[in-house]
Amino acid sequence: MTRRRRGPDGGAARVAGVGARARQLSGWVRRWYGANPLHLLALLAAFALAGYAVRAVVAAGQWRGFAAWFIVAIVAHDLLLFPLYSLADLPLRRLLPRHLTRQVTRARPRPAPAGPATELVAGPPLLNYVRIPLAFSLLLLMVFSPLILGLSQPQYHRASGLSTGPYLWRWLAVTGVMFAISAISYAWRLRRLTARHLARRR
């Protein structure tokens, strides 16, 4: 008996068929779920992590204190912190420009006089690139304020034998990293918008 050899076209067809089925499955999940399948995976992972945390708290016998803290945190957030967020956002909107502009140079078409043409390209909205790292930084400060500000130094030293001093520098380092990532993301988006604008004007 002789076996028929599959040529490169057969392998390419199989790969194309697998890709088509994957796109079909992704489209079905998107229609059923209403968002990208990666969003569903991230949501399931978050629920799994939350379930593991609740199981650990219950196993440690601290579920009463955890439940009381959780209820107080929800009430405090909705009644106190959310209005403060809104009030703090107003001066941020006034101080920051809505868009940053970038000066770009493009070559003029040949019929026009020789020489470069300079124009301004508006970047993406700036507010969220400052608001998000600032909000996470303040959230970390609120959660770990006894350690960051050294308010629980005696209790922490008795329990662990360590000092709360490094927490301030760690919080500042995390804040700096978040703002750096946000600045890099903004510069990348501004560059993409500039390239798209120049491609459209050609």
C-alpha positions in Angstrom: 0.0 0.0 0.0 1.1 3.5 -0.7 0.4 6.4 1.5 -0.5 9.7 -0.1 1.8 12.5 1.0 0.2 15.7 2.1 1.7 18.6 0.4 2.2 22.1 1.9 -1.2 23.1 0.6 -2.9 20.5 2.7 -1.1 21.7 5.9 -1.9 25.3 5.1 -5.6 24.3 4.6 -5.6 22.6 8.0 -4.1 25.6 9.7 -6.6 27.9 7.9 -9.5 25.6 9.0 -8.3 25.7 12.7 -8.1 29.5 12.5 -11.5 29.7 11.1 -13.0 27.5 13.8 -11.2 29.5 16.5 -12.6 32.8 15.0 -16.0 31.2 14.9 -15.8 30.1 18.5 -14.5 33.5 19.6 -17.4 35.2 17.7 -19.9 32.9 19.4 -18.5 33.7 22.9 -18.5 37.4 22.1 -22.2 37.2 21.0 -23.2 35.1 24.0 -21.1 36.9 26.6 -21.1 40.4 25.1 -17.4 41.0 25.3 -14.0 39.6 24.4 -13.3 36.0 25.6 -10.2 37.3 27.4 -12.5 39.5 29.5 -14.4 36.4 30.5 -11.2 34.6 31.4 -10.0 37.5 33.5 -13.3 37.7 35.3 -13.3 34.0 36.1 -9.7 34.3 37.4 -10.7 37.2 39.6 -13.6 35.2 41.0 -11.3 32.2 41.6 -8.8 34.5 43.5 -11.6 36.0 45.5 -12.9 32.6 46.4 -9.5 31.5 47.5 -9.1 34.6 49.7 -12.5 34.0 51.3 -11.6 30.3 52.0 -8.4 31.3 53.6 -10.1 33.9 55.8 -12.8 31.3 56.9 -10.1 28.7 57.6 -8.2 31.2 59.8 -11.4 31.9 61.8 -11.4 35.6 61.0 -14.6 35.7 58.8 -16.5 37.9 61.3 -14.0 40.7 61.3 -13.5 40.3 57.6 -17.3 40.6 57.0 -17.6 43.6 59.2 -14.6 45.3 57.5 -16.1 44.5 54.1 -19.5 46.0 54.9 -17.9 49.1 56.4 -15.7 49.5 53.4 -18.7 49.3 51.0 -20.7 51.9 53.0 -17.7 54.2 53.5 -16.8 54.0 49.8 -20.3 54.7 48.5 -21.2 57.4 51.1 -17.8 59.1 51.7 -15.1 58.2 49.2 -17.1 58.4 45.9 -18.2 62.0 46.6 -14.6 62.8 47.4 -13.5 61.2 44.2 -15.8 63.4 42.3 -14.7 66.6 44.1 -11.1 65.8 43.6 -11.7 65.1 39.9 -13.0 68.7 39.2 -9.7 70.6 39.8 -7.9 67.8 37.9 -10.1 68.5 34.9 -9.5 72.2 35.1 -5.7 72.0 35.6 -4.9 69.5 32.8 -5.3 70.3 29.2 -7.7 68.1 27.3 -5.2 67.1 24.7 -1.5 67.4 24.2 -0.3 68.4 20.7 2.7 67.2 18.8 4.4 69.2 16.1 5.1 67.0 13.1 6.7 67.8 9.8 5.6 66.2 6.5 6.9 66.7 3.0 4.7 68.8 0.8 3.5 67.4 -2.6 5.7 68.0 -5.5 3.5 70.7 -7.2 3.8 72.8 -4.1 6.8 74.9 -3.3 9.7 73.0 -1.9 10.1 72.8 1.9 8.6 71.1 4.8 5.1 71.7 6.1 4.6 71.8 9.9 1.3 71.1 11.6 0.0 70.1 15.1 -1.6 66.8 15.8 -3.8 66.4 18.9 -3.1 63.5 21.1 -5.5 61.3 23.0 -7.3 62.7 26.1 -4.8 63.2 28.8 -7.0 63.0 31.9 -7.3 59.2 32.2 -3.5 58.8 31.9 -3.2 60.9 35.1 -6.4 59.9 36.8 -5.8 56.1 36.8 -2.3 56.0 38.4 -3.2 58.7 40.8 -6.4 56.8 41.9 -4.4 53.5 42.4 -1.7 55.4 44.3 -4.3 57.0 46.7 -6.1 53.6 47.1 -2.8 52.0 48.2 -2.2 54.9 50.5 -5.6 54.5 52.0 -5.3 50.7 52.5 -1.8 50.6 53.8 -1.7 54.0 55.5 -0.9 52.6 59.0 2.3 51.0 57.5 3.2 53.8 55.0 2.8 56.6 57.5 4.3 54.6 60.4 1.2 54.7 62.6 1.4 51.0 63.4 5.1 50.9 64.0 5.0 49.5 67.6 2.4 46.8 66.8 4.1 45.8 63.6 7.5 45.6 65.3 6.1 43.4 68.1 4.4 41.1 65.6 7.2 40.7 63.0 10.4 42.3 64.5 10.6 44.6 61.4 10.2 48.3 60.8 7.5 50.0 58.7 10.1 52.4 57.2 10.4 50.6 53.8 6.7 50.8 53.2 6.9 54.6 52.4 9.6 54.1 49.8 7.9 51.1 48.3 4.7 53.1 47.9 6.6 55.9 46.3 8.3 53.4 44.0 5.1 51.7 43.0 3.5 55.2 42.3 6.5 56.2 40.2 6.3 53.0 38.2 2.5 53.4 37.6 3.0 57.0 36.3 6.0 55.9 34.1 3.9 53.1 32.6 1.0 55.6 32.0 3.4 58.1 30.4 4.9 55.4 28.1 1.3 54.3 27.1 0.4 57.9 26.3 3.5 58.5 24.2 2.8 55.3 22.3 -0.7 56.3 21.6 0.4 59.8 20.5 2.9 58.3 18.2 0.3 55.9 16.6 -2.2 58.8 16.2 0.6 60.9 14.5 1.5 58.1 12.2 -2.1 57.5 11.3 -2.6 61.3 10.7 0.4 61.5 8.4 -0.7 58.4 6.4 -4.1 59.9 5.9 -2.7 63.2 4.6 -0.5 61.5 2.0 
